[in-house]
Structure formats: structure tokens, C-alpha cells
Amino acid sequence: MAVLGAIYLAEAVAWLFAVRANPMIFDDKFQESVARFTEFFAITAAPLWFFTVIALTHGRPTRRLVWLVVGAIAVFPLPLVIGVVV
């Protein structure tokens, strides 16, 4: 479980680097606010998934492991790995 926790922490840091490595220019404040909102949730998605799975699968280690692995794959930071093509 500690290894998966470290993976989720690394994914959150990787999303932070991905967001900072790909700055965007906006036409208006609404676009900027929506983009900042989604960037925030991209960065916090991995820790939120980790703590949610821990909280909701108390006493079911097999189910917990399955959901943690699914989450590690689901929140993987692809923009950092393959880059962003606009």
C-alpha cells in the first residue's frame, strides 16, 4: 500500500509539472478561470482517488488493491509523457 501511495504522490507531482510545462494564453477571464479550475483538479485527482479508495474499502484488501491499481492507471499524467499537441 505504501508503494501505491508513493505512486499516487508521484502522479500528483507529475501533473503539477505537466500543468506548469504547458502554459496557455486566454482571451477572457472565464476561460482562464475554467482552465485554472481544471488544472487544480488534475493535480489533486490522484490524492483524492487514493484517500477515497482507502476510506471506502475498509476491511476489503483485495478490492482496495484493485481500485488503487485502476486509479493509478486512470490518473496517469499523459501530457507529461507524450507532450501536448495543440
N, C-alpha and C positions, 0 to 999 in steps of 0.2 A: 504494500500500500504506500509506503514511503517513496518508492521508485515512481509510482504513478503520480503522487503528489508533486514530486520534483519535475516530472514531465509536464504537468499542468502549469507549474510556475514558469518553466522554460517557455511554454507556449504563450503565456501572458506577456513575458518579456519580448518574445519574438514578434508578437502583434504590435507591441509598442514600437519596436524598431521598424516594422513594416509601415506603420502609420506615419512615423517621422521621416522615413526614407522616400515617401511618395506624397509630397505636398500638393495641394490643389488650390486653384485660384477660382474664386466665386464671383458671380455677378451681383448677388444681393445678400442681405443678411439672413434671409430664410434658408437659402441653400447652404450657407456657412453653418448655421445652427443645426440643421439636419445632419450635415456631414460630421460635425463635432460630436453630435449625439451618437451616431452610428460608430464613430471611432472609439468613443468611450465604451460602448457595449462590445465592440470587437476585442478590446483589451481586457475587459472584465469577464468575458464569456467563459474562459477556461476556469478561473477560480470559482465562479458561480456554479458551473456544472459540477465541479469537484465537491464543493460543500453541499450542494443539493443532493447529490448521489449519496454522500456519507450520511446525511440527515434522514433520507427517505428509505434507505435499505439497511436499517439497523437490524442486526441479527441474521442477515442473509448474505454470507460472504461470497457465494457463487454469483448471485445476482448482482451484487455490488461490483465484483470484478468485471463482469460482462459490461455493465453500464459505464464503468470507468474507461474500459478499452474503447467502447463505442464513442464516448465523448472525446477521448484523446484523438481519435481519427476525425471526428466531426469538426472540432475547433482547430484543426491543424492550420497554421498560417501559410497558405499557399502563395499569397502575394510576396512574401519574403523569399520563398524558394524559387519561384518561376518569374518573379517580377510582375509589374503591372503594365499591360499594353493598353494604351488609350487611343 
